[in-house]
Amino acid sequence: MDLGTVVLMGAVAYGLGLFWSGLILGRTQDGIWRTAAYPFLAIVFAEAYVQIGPAFGHLHLVSALLASLAGVLVDWAVGAIRGMLVSPRARTAAAH
């Protein structure tokens, strides 16, 4: 994998992360790295194991689209679980 492919994967991960977050969750993340982190890892995994669709710059577009969707959903699930774990502590501390 060359440097151009990695840069393209980062750009696609950020763009699709914004797209899926806005479309499914109705909001976007605060930081640029948070938006692209999980979709980027999912795209790397998809490029290694599942290569579906036409390739552009050594990046398979259909697998990148599906993997970024999965990455955004995993990011949402991790954020929801983190919120459930942190919120009860904050509420009990404020009650005392």
C-alpha positions, -999 to 999 in steps of 0.1 A, spaced: 0 0 0 15 33 -10 12 67 7 -14 80 -18 -37 52 -10 -35 59 27 -42 96 22 -72 87 -1 -85 63 26 -82 90 52 -101 115 30 -128 89 21 -131 79 58 -136 115 69 -161 123 41 -181 92 46 -179 95 84 -195 130 81 -221 117 56 -232 87 76 -231 106 109 -253 133 96 -277 110 77 -282 83 104 -275 100 137 -285 135 127 -254 151 141 -216 152 135 -187 146 159 -169 175 174 -134 166 163 -120 158 129 -101 127 142 -131 113 160 -152 115 128 -126 96 107 -111 71 132 -136 43 132 -145 45 95 -108 45 87 -102 14 107 -132 -3 91 -120 7 56 -85 -7 64 -101 -40 75 -124 -41 44 -95 -35 21 -76 -63 37 -104 -89 37 -134 -79 16 -128 -62 -17 -161 -54 -33 -168 -32 -63 -147 -11 -86 -113 2 -75 -103 38 -76 -67 45 -64 -64 10 -51 -95 16 -29 -126 -5 -36 -155 19 -34 -184 -4 -24 -164 -20 4 -153 15 16 -189 26 16 -202 -4 36 -172 -4 59 -175 33 68 -212 27 76 -201 -1 99 -175 22 115 -199 50 122 -224 25 138 -196 11 160 -186 46 169 -222 54 179 -224 22 199 -192 29 218 -203 65 225 -237 53 238 -221 27 261 -196 52 273 -224 76 280 -243 50 300 -213 41 321 -202 77 328 -236 93 334 -247 74 365 -215 83 383 -220 120 375 -256 119 386 -248 102 420 -220 126 426 -242 157 419 -269 143 442 -247 143 473 
